[in-house]
Amino acid sequence: MNSIIDIQEAKKNKQIRKIRNKNGYRPDQESQGTFVARLPYPLYLSDIISVVERMGIMEEEKILPELYKLQKKLTIKED
């Protein structure tokens, strides 16, 4: 029996495998609920905010507004 192959889905899966291999992805990390992230150096506050927005952290609704306030204070002092 021939099965229908979705070319777009196959390309997507291949790209995901490439990214996972490049970043050092291991299946046991997924089962543990951990992840590997490559962060830029030096690390800026905007990078931390980006991680919080994308990945989420505990009590995000409290921490994220405070990070935004801190970012505004720092940009005002720099200007």
Distance bins in CASP14 RR format, pairs under 12 A and 6 or more apart:
PFRMAT RR
TARGET T0000
AUTHOR 0000-0000-0000
RMODE 2
METHOD distances of the structure
MODEL  1
3 10 0 0 0 0 0 1 0 0 0 0 0
4 10 0 0 0 0 0 1 0 0 0 0 0
5 11 0 0 0 0 0 1 0 0 0 0 0
5 13 0 0 0 0 0 1 0 0 0 0 0
6 12 0 0 0 0 1 0 0 0 0 0 0
6 13 0 0 0 0 1 0 0 0 0 0 0
7 13 0 0 0 0 0 1 0 0 0 0 0
7 14 0 0 0 0 0 1 0 0 0 0 0
8 14 0 0 0 0 0 1 0 0 0 0 0
8 15 0 0 0 0 0 1 0 0 0 0 0
9 15 0 0 0 0 0 1 0 0 0 0 0
9 16 0 0 0 0 0 1 0 0 0 0 0
10 16 0 0 0 0 0 1 0 0 0 0 0
10 17 0 0 0 0 0 1 0 0 0 0 0
11 17 0 0 0 0 0 1 0 0 0 0 0
11 18 0 0 0 0 0 1 0 0 0 0 0
12 18 0 0 0 0 0 1 0 0 0 0 0
12 19 0 0 0 0 0 1 0 0 0 0 0
13 19 0 0 0 0 0 1 0 0 0 0 0
13 20 0 0 0 0 0 1 0 0 0 0 0
14 20 0 0 0 0 0 1 0 0 0 0 0
14 21 0 0 0 0 0 1 0 0 0 0 0
15 21 0 0 0 0 0 1 0 0 0 0 0
15 22 0 0 0 0 0 1 0 0 0 0 0
16 22 0 0 0 0 0 1 0 0 0 0 0
16 23 0 0 0 0 0 1 0 0 0 0 0
16 25 0 0 0 0 1 0 0 0 0 0 0
17 23 0 0 0 0 0 1 0 0 0 0 0
17 24 0 0 0 0 0 1 0 0 0 0 0
17 25 0 0 0 0 1 0 0 0 0 0 0
17 27 0 0 0 0 0 1 0 0 0 0 0
18 24 0 0 0 0 0 1 0 0 0 0 0
18 25 0 0 0 0 0 1 0 0 0 0 0
19 25 1 0 0 1 0 0 0 0 0 0 0
19 36 0 0 0 0 0 1 0 0 0 0 0
19 38 0 0 0 0 0 1 0 0 0 0 0
20 26 0 0 0 0 1 0 0 0 0 0 0
20 27 0 0 0 0 1 0 0 0 0 0 0
20 29 0 0 0 0 1 0 0 0 0 0 0
20 30 0 0 0 0 1 0 0 0 0 0 0
20 35 0 0 0 0 0 1 0 0 0 0 0
20 36 0 0 0 0 1 0 0 0 0 0 0
21 36 0 0 0 0 0 1 0 0 0 0 0
22 36 0 0 0 0 0 1 0 0 0 0 0
22 38 0 0 0 0 1 0 0 0 0 0 0
23 29 0 0 0 0 0 1 0 0 0 0 0
23 35 0 0 0 0 1 0 0 0 0 0 0
23 36 1 0 1 0 0 0 0 0 0 0 0
23 37 0 0 0 0 1 0 0 0 0 0 0
23 38 1 0 0 1 0 0 0 0 0 0 0
23 39 0 0 0 0 0 1 0 0 0 0 0
24 30 0 0 0 0 0 1 0 0 0 0 0
24 34 0 0 0 0 0 1 0 0 0 0 0
24 35 0 0 0 0 0 1 0 0 0 0 0
24 36 1 0 1 0 0 0 0 0 0 0 0
24 37 0 0 0 0 0 1 0 0 0 0 0
24 38 0 0 0 0 1 0 0 0 0 0 0
25 34 0 0 0 0 0 1 0 0 0 0 0
25 35 0 0 0 0 1 0 0 0 0 0 0
25 36 1 0 0 1 0 0 0 0 0 0 0
25 37 0 0 0 0 0 1 0 0 0 0 0
25 38 0 0 0 0 0 1 0 0 0 0 0
26 32 0 0 0 0 1 0 0 0 0 0 0
26 33 0 0 0 0 0 1 0 0 0 0 0
26 34 0 0 0 0 1 0 0 0 0 0 0
26 35 0 0 0 0 0 1 0 0 0 0 0
26 36 0 0 0 0 1 0 0 0 0 0 0
27 33 0 0 0 0 0 1 0 0 0 0 0
27 34 0 0 0 0 0 1 0 0 0 0 0
28 34 0 0 0 0 1 0 0 0 0 0 0
28 35 0 0 0 0 0 1 0 0 0 0 0
28 36 0 0 0 0 0 1 0 0 0 0 0
29 35 1 0 0 1 0 0 0 0 0 0 0
29 36 1 0 0 1 0 0 0 0 0 0 0
29 37 0 0 0 0 0 1 0 0 0 0 0
30 36 0 0 0 0 0 1 0 0 0 0 0
33 55 0 0 0 0 0 1 0 0 0 0 0
34 55 0 0 0 0 0 1 0 0 0 0 0
35 51 0 0 0 0 0 1 0 0 0 0 0
35 54 0 0 0 0 0 1 0 0 0 0 0
35 55 1 0 0 1 0 0 0 0 0 0 0
35 56 0 0 0 0 0 1 0 0 0 0 0
36 55 0 0 0 0 0 1 0 0 0 0 0
37 43 0 0 0 0 0 1 0 0 0 0 0
37 47 0 0 0 0 0 1 0 0 0 0 0
37 48 0 0 0 0 0 1 0 0 0 0 0
37 50 0 0 0 0 0 1 0 0 0 0 0
37 51 1 0 0 1 0 0 0 0 0 0 0
37 54 0 0 0 0 1 0 0 0 0 0 0
37 55 1 0 0 1 0 0 0 0 0 0 0
38 47 0 0 0 0 0 1 0 0 0 0 0
38 51 0 0 0 0 0 1 0 0 0 0 0
39 46 0 0 0 0 0 1 0 0 0 0 0
39 47 1 0 0 1 0 0 0 0 0 0 0
39 48 0 0 0 0 1 0 0 0 0 0 0
39 50 0 0 0 0 1 0 0 0 0 0 0
39 51 1 0 0 1 0 0 0 0 0 0 0
39 54 0 0 0 0 0 1 0 0 0 0 0
39 55 0 0 0 0 0 1 0 0 0 0 0
40 46 0 0 0 0 0 1 0 0 0 0 0
40 47 1 0 0 1 0 0 0 0 0 0 0
40 48 0 0 0 0 0 1 0 0 0 0 0
40 50 0 0 0 0 0 1 0 0 0 0 0
40 51 0 0 0 0 0 1 0 0 0 0 0
41 47 0 0 0 0 1 0 0 0 0 0 0
42 48 0 0 0 0 0 1 0 0 0 0 0
43 49 0 0 0 0 0 1 0 0 0 0 0
43 50 0 0 0 0 0 1 0 0 0 0 0
43 51 0 0 0 0 1 0 0 0 0 0 0
44 50 0 0 0 0 1 0 0 0 0 0 0
44 51 0 0 0 0 0 1 0 0 0 0 0
44 67 0 0 0 0 0 1 0 0 0 0 0
44 70 0 0 0 0 0 1 0 0 0 0 0
44 71 0 0 0 0 1 0 0 0 0 0 0
44 74 0 0 0 0 1 0 0 0 0 0 0
44 75 0 0 0 0 0 1 0 0 0 0 0
44 78 0 0 0 0 0 1 0 0 0 0 0
45 51 0 0 0 0 0 1 0 0 0 0 0
45 52 0 0 0 0 0 1 0 0 0 0 0
45 66 0 0 0 0 0 1 0 0 0 0 0
45 67 1 0 0 1 0 0 0 0 0 0 0
45 68 0 0 0 0 1 0 0 0 0 0 0
45 69 0 0 0 0 0 1 0 0 0 0 0
45 70 1 0 0 1 0 0 0 0 0 0 0
45 71 1 0 1 0 0 0 0 0 0 0 0
45 72 0 0 0 0 0 1 0 0 0 0 0
45 73 0 0 0 0 0 1 0 0 0 0 0
45 74 1 0 0 1 0 0 0 0 0 0 0
45 75 0 0 0 0 1 0 0 0 0 0 0
45 78 0 0 0 0 0 1 0 0 0 0 0
46 52 0 0 0 0 0 1 0 0 0 0 0
46 53 0 0 0 0 0 1 0 0 0 0 0
46 67 0 0 0 0 1 0 0 0 0 0 0
46 68 0 0 0 0 0 1 0 0 0 0 0
46 70 0 0 0 0 0 1 0 0 0 0 0
46 71 1 0 0 1 0 0 0 0 0 0 0
46 72 0 0 0 0 0 1 0 0 0 0 0
46 74 0 0 0 0 1 0 0 0 0 0 0
46 75 0 0 0 0 1 0 0 0 0 0 0
47 53 0 0 0 0 0 1 0 0 0 0 0
47 54 0 0 0 0 0 1 0 0 0 0 0
47 55 0 0 0 0 0 1 0 0 0 0 0
47 67 0 0 0 0 0 1 0 0 0 0 0
47 71 0 0 0 0 0 1 0 0 0 0 0
48 54 0 0 0 0 0 1 0 0 0 0 0
48 55 0 0 0 0 0 1 0 0 0 0 0
48 56 0 0 0 0 0 1 0 0 0 0 0
48 57 0 0 0 0 1 0 0 0 0 0 0
48 63 0 0 0 0 1 0 0 0 0 0 0
48 64 0 0 0 0 0 1 0 0 0 0 0
48 66 0 0 0 0 0 1 0 0 0 0 0
48 67 1 0 0 1 0 0 0 0 0 0 0
48 68 0 0 0 0 0 1 0 0 0 0 0
48 70 0 0 0 0 1 0 0 0 0 0 0
48 71 0 0 0 0 1 0 0 0 0 0 0
48 74 0 0 0 0 0 1 0 0 0 0 0
49 55 0 0 0 0 0 1 0 0 0 0 0
49 56 0 0 0 0 0 1 0 0 0 0 0
49 57 0 0 0 0 0 1 0 0 0 0 0
49 60 0 0 0 0 0 1 0 0 0 0 0
49 63 0 0 0 0 1 0 0 0 0 0 0
49 64 1 0 0 1 0 0 0 0 0 0 0
49 65 0 0 0 0 0 1 0 0 0 0 0
49 66 0 0 0 0 0 1 0 0 0 0 0
49 67 1 0 1 0 0 0 0 0 0 0 0
49 68 1 0 0 1 0 0 0 0 0 0 0
49 69 0 0 0 0 0 1 0 0 0 0 0
49 70 0 0 0 0 1 0 0 0 0 0 0
49 71 1 0 0 1 0 0 0 0 0 0 0
49 72 0 0 0 0 0 1 0 0 0 0 0
49 74 0 0 0 0 0 1 0 0 0 0 0
50 56 0 0 0 0 0 1 0 0 0 0 0
50 64 0 0 0 0 0 1 0 0 0 0 0
50 67 0 0 0 0 0 1 0 0 0 0 0
50 71 0 0 0 0 0 1 0 0 0 0 0
51 57 0 0 0 0 1 0 0 0 0 0 0
51 60 0 0 0 0 0 1 0 0 0 0 0
51 63 0 0 0 0 0 1 0 0 0 0 0
51 64 0 0 0 0 0 1 0 0 0 0 0
51 67 0 0 0 0 0 1 0 0 0 0 0
52 58 0 0 0 0 0 1 0 0 0 0 0
52 59 0 0 0 0 0 1 0 0 0 0 0
52 60 1 0 0 1 0 0 0 0 0 0 0
52 61 0 0 0 0 0 1 0 0 0 0 0
52 62 0 0 0 0 0 1 0 0 0 0 0
52 63 1 0 0 1 0 0 0 0 0 0 0
52 64 1 0 1 0 0 0 0 0 0 0 0
52 65 0 0 0 0 0 1 0 0 0 0 0
52 66 0 0 0 0 0 1 0 0 0 0 0
52 67 1 0 0 1 0 0 0 0 0 0 0
52 68 0 0 0 0 0 1 0 0 0 0 0
52 71 0 0 0 0 0 1 0 0 0 0 0
53 60 0 0 0 0 1 0 0 0 0 0 0
53 63 0 0 0 0 0 1 0 0 0 0 0
53 64 1 0 0 1 0 0 0 0 0 0 0
53 67 0 0 0 0 1 0 0 0 0 0 0
53 68 0 0 0 0 0 1 0 0 0 0 0
54 60 0 0 0 0 0 1 0 0 0 0 0
54 64 0 0 0 0 0 1 0 0 0 0 0
55 64 0 0 0 0 0 1 0 0 0 0 0
56 63 0 0 0 0 1 0 0 0 0 0 0
56 64 0 0 0 0 1 0 0 0 0 0 0
56 67 0 0 0 0 0 1 0 0 0 0 0
57 63 1 0 0 1 0 0 0 0 0 0 0
57 64 0 0 0 0 1 0 0 0 0 0 0
57 67 0 0 0 0 0 1 0 0 0 0 0
58 64 0 0 0 0 0 1 0 0 0 0 0
59 65 0 0 0 0 0 1 0 0 0 0 0
59 66 0 0 0 0 0 1 0 0 0 0 0
59 67 0 0 0 0 0 1 0 0 0 0 0
60 66 0 0 0 0 0 1 0 0 0 0 0
60 67 0 0 0 0 1 0 0 0 0 0 0
60 68 0 0 0 0 0 1 0 0 0 0 0
61 67 0 0 0 0 0 1 0 0 0 0 0
62 68 0 0 0 0 0 1 0 0 0 0 0
62 69 0 0 0 0 0 1 0 0 0 0 0
63 69 0 0 0 0 0 1 0 0 0 0 0
63 70 0 0 0 0 0 1 0 0 0 0 0
64 70 0 0 0 0 0 1 0 0 0 0 0
64 71 0 0 0 0 0 1 0 0 0 0 0
65 71 0 0 0 0 0 1 0 0 0 0 0
65 72 0 0 0 0 0 1 0 0 0 0 0
66 72 0 0 0 0 0 1 0 0 0 0 0
66 73 0 0 0 0 0 1 0 0 0 0 0
67 73 0 0 0 0 0 1 0 0 0 0 0
67 74 0 0 0 0 0 1 0 0 0 0 0
68 74 0 0 0 0 0 1 0 0 0 0 0
68 75 0 0 0 0 0 1 0 0 0 0 0
69 75 0 0 0 0 0 1 0 0 0 0 0
69 76 0 0 0 0 0 1 0 0 0 0 0
70 76 0 0 0 0 0 1 0 0 0 0 0
70 77 0 0 0 0 0 1 0 0 0 0 0
71 77 0 0 0 0 0 1 0 0 0 0 0
71 78 0 0 0 0 0 1 0 0 0 0 0
72 78 0 0 0 0 0 1 0 0 0 0 0
72 79 0 0 0 0 0 1 0 0 0 0 0
73 79 0 0 0 0 0 1 0 0 0 0 0
END
